[in-house]
């Protein structure tokens, strides 16, 4: 039996939005990203926000803003696994188990 990981739910409106970006000059930056950042900032009550191309990029910027990644450690940041390791080294998570 095959169990799907997930079933995507993509509307016609989603497809139109993606095509609108793909048909513009700016694929990764531009007016649509700026509009998203502004709307997201208002939604979360922040003065600023930054759109990122990937989770790795977002984590990298987060770590830089916290001072965890600097010029010495920046060369080590190449993938999500390394970023996760750096986060866990700085903010260890204590695992516990509870039984009744």
N, CA and C of each residue as an Amber inpcrd file, in Angstrom:
protein
   300
   0.8440000  -1.1780000   0.0000000   0.0000000   0.0000000   0.0000000
   0.8880000   1.2390000   0.0000000   0.5760000   2.1650000  -0.8860000
   1.2970000   3.4290000  -0.9250000   0.4920000   4.4790000  -0.1680000
   1.1640000   5.1440000   0.7570000   0.5350000   6.2180000   1.5050000
   1.2300000   7.5090000   1.0750000   0.4880000   8.4510000   0.4920000
   1.1300000   9.6840000   0.0280000   1.6220000  10.5140000   1.2110000
   2.7510000  11.1710000   1.0170000   3.2980000  12.0430000   2.0470000
   2.3160000  13.1700000   2.3540000   1.7740000  13.7500000   1.3180000
   0.7360000  14.7650000   1.4670000   0.0520000  14.9510000   0.1170000
  -1.1070000  15.5180000   0.1540000  -1.8120000  15.8560000  -1.0730000
  -1.8010000  17.3700000  -1.1980000  -1.1320000  17.9000000  -2.2190000
  -1.0690000  19.3620000  -2.3400000  -2.4390000  19.9660000  -2.6230000
  -2.6510000  21.1330000  -2.0780000  -3.8900000  21.8640000  -2.3090000
  -3.5040000  23.1930000  -2.9400000  -3.4910000  23.2150000  -4.2580000
  -3.0700000  24.3880000  -5.0150000  -4.2670000  24.8770000  -5.8160000
  -4.6570000  26.1040000  -5.5440000  -5.8280000  26.6680000  -6.2050000
  -5.4310000  27.3270000  -7.5260000  -6.4170000  27.6480000  -8.3340000
  -6.1640000  28.3830000  -9.5760000  -5.5670000  29.7550000  -9.2690000
  -6.0040000  30.3570000  -8.1760000  -5.4610000  31.6510000  -7.7660000
  -3.9760000  31.5320000  -7.4240000  -3.5860000  30.4380000  -6.7510000
  -2.1690000  30.1930000  -6.4490000  -1.3560000  30.0980000  -7.7380000
  -1.8820000  29.3650000  -8.6990000  -1.1830000  29.1860000  -9.9760000
  -1.0290000  30.5170000 -10.7100000  -2.0870000  31.3340000 -10.6970000
  -2.0240000  32.6480000 -11.3480000  -0.9660000  33.5300000 -10.6830000
  -0.8940000  33.4690000  -9.3590000   0.0920000  34.2750000  -8.6320000
   1.5110000  33.8710000  -8.9910000   1.7570000  32.5670000  -9.0760000
   3.0870000  32.0750000  -9.4340000   3.4390000  32.4950000 -10.8610000
   2.4910000  32.3380000 -11.7820000   2.7420000  32.7320000 -13.1710000
   2.9930000  34.2290000 -13.3050000   2.3110000  35.0210000 -12.4810000
   2.5160000  36.4660000 -12.5150000   3.9730000  36.7990000 -12.1840000
   4.5240000  36.1150000 -11.1850000   5.9270000  36.3410000 -10.8170000
   6.8570000  35.8110000 -11.8970000   6.5800000  34.6270000 -12.4130000
   7.4520000  34.0280000 -13.4290000   7.4910000  34.8350000 -14.7240000
   6.4120000  35.5420000 -15.0000000   6.3480000  36.3370000 -16.2250000
   6.9310000  37.7360000 -16.0710000   7.4590000  38.0450000 -14.8910000
   8.0670000  39.3540000 -14.6760000   9.5820000  39.2740000 -14.8030000
  10.1700000  40.4130000 -14.8100000  11.6250000  40.5120000 -14.9030000
  12.3010000  40.0330000 -13.6210000  11.6440000  40.2120000 -12.4880000
  12.2220000  39.8600000 -11.1930000  11.6780000  38.5220000 -10.7300000
  12.5550000  37.5650000 -10.6050000  12.1160000  36.2550000 -10.1300000
  12.2660000  36.1410000  -8.6150000  13.3680000  36.6490000  -8.0760000
  13.6250000  36.4770000  -6.6480000  13.5600000  37.7690000  -5.8630000
  13.3750000  38.8760000  -6.5180000  13.2780000  40.1660000  -5.8520000
  12.4380000  41.0620000  -6.7380000  11.8410000  42.0520000  -6.1600000
  11.0400000  42.9500000  -6.9770000   9.8050000  43.4200000  -6.2530000
   8.8840000  44.0060000  -6.9810000   7.7210000  44.6310000  -6.3490000
   6.8010000  43.6550000  -5.6200000   6.6800000  42.4410000  -6.0990000
   5.7880000  41.4890000  -5.4250000   6.3780000  41.0640000  -4.0820000
   7.6970000  40.8620000  -4.0430000   8.3490000  40.5320000  -2.7750000
   8.2150000  41.6970000  -1.7970000   8.4250000  42.9210000  -2.2680000
   8.3120000  44.0970000  -1.4000000   6.8900000  44.2140000  -0.8390000
   5.9050000  43.9400000  -1.6850000   4.5120000  43.9870000  -1.2360000
   4.2760000  42.9230000  -0.1570000   4.8060000  41.7260000  -0.3700000
   4.6720000  40.6540000   0.6160000   5.3320000  41.0530000   1.9340000
   6.5670000  41.5750000   1.8530000   7.2870000  41.9690000   3.0720000
   6.5020000  43.0350000   3.8440000   5.9640000  44.0190000   3.1380000
   5.1880000  45.0730000   3.7940000   3.9310000  44.5180000   4.4520000
   3.2150000  43.6730000   3.7320000   1.9850000  43.0920000   4.2920000
   2.2920000  42.1680000   5.4640000   3.3950000  41.4030000   5.3580000
   3.7730000  40.5060000   6.4460000   4.1890000  41.3110000   7.6790000
   4.9270000  42.3940000   7.4720000   5.3300000  43.2530000   8.5950000
   4.1080000  43.7890000   9.3300000   3.1280000  44.2600000   8.5790000
   1.8970000  44.7520000   9.2050000   1.1790000  43.6390000   9.9570000
   1.1360000  42.4510000   9.3630000   0.4370000  41.3060000   9.9620000
   1.0490000  40.9180000  11.3060000   2.3920000  40.9300000  11.4040000
   3.0440000  40.5090000  12.6490000   3.3690000  41.6920000  13.5640000
   3.0640000  42.9130000  13.1090000   3.3050000  44.0880000  13.9310000
   4.7670000  44.4700000  14.0270000   5.5080000  44.2470000  12.9570000
   6.9350000  44.5650000  12.9220000   7.1850000  45.7090000  11.9530000
   8.2260000  46.4780000  12.2300000   8.5730000  47.5700000  11.3250000
   9.1590000  47.0340000  10.0250000   9.9040000  45.9160000  10.1020000
  10.5760000  45.3480000   8.9380000  10.3610000  43.8440000   8.8520000
  10.5300000  43.3160000   7.6670000  10.5980000  41.8700000   7.4560000
  11.4270000  41.6300000   6.1930000  11.9360000  40.4190000   6.0710000
  12.7830000  40.0740000   4.9320000  12.2890000  38.7660000   4.3380000
  11.9950000  38.7670000   3.0480000  11.6300000  37.5420000   2.3500000
  12.8960000  36.7760000   1.9710000  12.8720000  35.4680000   2.1600000
  14.0380000  34.6280000   1.8640000  13.6870000  33.5810000   0.8170000
  14.7040000  33.1260000   0.1040000  14.5020000  32.1360000  -0.9460000
  14.3870000  30.7180000  -0.4180000  14.8780000  30.4860000   0.8030000
  14.8580000  29.1310000   1.3440000  14.8840000  29.1800000   2.8550000
  14.5660000  28.0480000   3.4810000  14.6460000  27.9390000   4.9400000
  16.0920000  28.1080000   5.3970000  17.0360000  27.5800000   4.6200000
  18.4490000  27.7140000   4.9720000  18.8450000  29.1840000   5.0190000
  18.4270000  29.9390000   4.0200000  18.7240000  31.3680000   3.9830000
  18.0960000  32.0850000   5.1710000  16.8560000  31.7610000   5.4890000
  16.1590000  32.4000000   6.6110000  16.8630000  32.0890000   7.9370000
  17.2540000  30.8290000   8.1320000  17.9690000  30.4680000   9.3560000
  19.3220000  31.1650000   9.4340000  20.0120000  31.2490000   8.3080000
  21.3060000  31.9240000   8.2740000  21.1600000  33.3800000   8.7040000
  20.1790000  34.0810000   8.1570000  19.9560000  35.4780000   8.5470000
  19.5710000  35.5930000  10.0160000  18.7740000  34.6500000  10.4960000
  18.3780000  34.6550000  11.9110000  19.5950000  34.5010000  12.8080000
  20.4660000  33.5670000  12.4590000  21.6710000  33.3430000  13.2610000
  22.6040000  34.5490000  13.2090000  22.6910000  35.1960000  12.0560000
  23.5170000  36.4130000  11.9550000  22.9520000  37.5030000  12.8600000
  21.6380000  37.6440000  12.8690000  21.0270000  38.6980000  13.6880000
  21.2190000  38.4420000  15.1740000  21.3660000  37.1670000  15.5670000
  21.6020000  36.8120000  16.9670000  23.0840000  36.8070000  17.3270000
  23.9360000  37.0390000  16.3350000  25.3650000  37.0540000  16.5860000
  26.0020000  35.6800000  16.6600000  25.2730000  34.6440000  16.2500000
  25.8030000  33.2790000  16.2870000  26.7140000  33.0400000  15.0920000
  26.3480000  33.5830000  13.9540000  27.1770000  33.4740000  12.7500000
  27.9190000  34.7990000  12.5840000  29.2260000  34.7060000  12.4880000
  30.0340000  35.8940000  12.2510000  31.0100000  35.6010000  11.1120000
  31.9460000  36.4850000  10.8860000  32.8770000  36.2890000   9.7640000
  33.6860000  35.0080000   9.9060000  33.9880000  34.5930000  11.1450000
  34.7600000  33.3630000  11.3550000  33.9370000  32.1180000  11.0390000
  32.6900000  32.1120000  11.4550000  31.8600000  30.9080000  11.2960000
  31.0650000  30.9020000  10.0040000  31.0190000  32.0150000   9.2950000
  30.1850000  32.1110000   8.0890000  30.5690000  31.0810000   7.0310000
  31.8450000  30.7680000   6.8990000  32.3020000  29.7920000   5.9150000
  31.7210000  28.4040000   6.1900000  31.4000000  28.1150000   7.4480000
  30.8770000  26.7950000   7.8190000  29.4010000  26.6330000   7.4720000
  28.7220000  27.7450000   7.2240000  27.2850000  27.6970000   6.9780000
  27.0460000  27.3670000   5.5170000  26.8330000  26.0870000   5.2530000
  26.6280000  25.6550000   3.8740000  25.3250000  24.9150000   3.6700000
  24.7350000  24.4120000   4.7460000  23.5000000  23.6540000   4.5800000
  22.6600000  23.6980000   5.8550000  21.4520000  23.2130000   5.7290000
  20.4970000  23.2280000   6.8280000  20.9870000  22.4030000   8.0100000
  21.6710000  21.2990000   7.7370000  22.1790000  20.4400000   8.8080000
  23.1720000  21.2100000   9.6860000  24.0840000  21.9350000   9.0640000
  25.0770000  22.7050000   9.8160000  24.4050000  23.8320000  10.5930000
  23.4380000  24.5040000   9.9880000  22.7230000  25.5680000  10.6870000
  22.0000000  25.0280000  11.9060000  21.3500000  23.8770000  11.7580000
  20.6440000  23.2640000  12.8780000  21.6210000  22.9200000  13.9920000
  22.7670000  22.3880000  13.6300000  23.7930000  22.0540000  14.6120000
  24.2410000  23.3120000  15.3660000  24.4360000  24.3990000  14.6410000
  24.8680000  25.6510000  15.2800000  23.7980000  26.1710000  16.2450000
  22.5330000  26.0390000  15.8620000  21.4430000  26.4800000  16.7340000
  21.4160000  25.6380000  18.0070000  21.5210000  24.3160000  17.8490000
  21.4480000  23.4280000  19.0130000  22.6590000  23.5930000  19.9310000
  23.8010000  23.9560000  19.3740000  24.9670000  24.2190000  20.2160000
  24.7460000  25.4730000  21.0640000  24.1130000  26.4660000  20.4820000
  23.8730000  27.7310000  21.1830000  22.6600000  27.6390000  22.1110000
  21.6350000  26.9240000  21.6760000  20.3990000  26.7880000  22.4460000
  20.0610000  25.3050000  22.6190000  20.7350000  24.6110000  23.5450000
  20.4910000  23.1740000  23.6880000  19.0570000  22.8810000  24.1280000
  18.5300000  21.7910000  23.6230000  17.1860000  21.3570000  23.9700000
  17.3040000  20.1320000  24.8680000  16.6680000  20.2340000  26.0130000
  16.7200000  19.1170000  26.9540000  15.5160000  18.2140000  26.7090000
  15.8080000  16.9670000  26.3830000  14.7380000  16.0080000  26.1200000
  14.3610000  15.2980000  27.4090000  13.0670000  15.2290000  27.6650000
  12.5710000  14.5120000  28.8240000  11.4340000  13.6180000  28.3970000
  11.1880000  12.5900000  29.1900000  10.0340000  11.7510000  28.9270000
   9.2220000  11.6490000  30.2000000   7.9340000  11.6790000  30.0090000
   7.0410000  11.5930000  31.1690000   6.2280000  10.3150000  31.0570000
   6.0850000   9.6420000  32.1520000   5.2410000   8.4500000  32.1940000
   4.1780000   8.6470000  33.2510000   3.0430000   8.0050000  33.0320000
   1.9450000   8.1460000  33.9960000   2.0410000   7.1120000  35.0640000
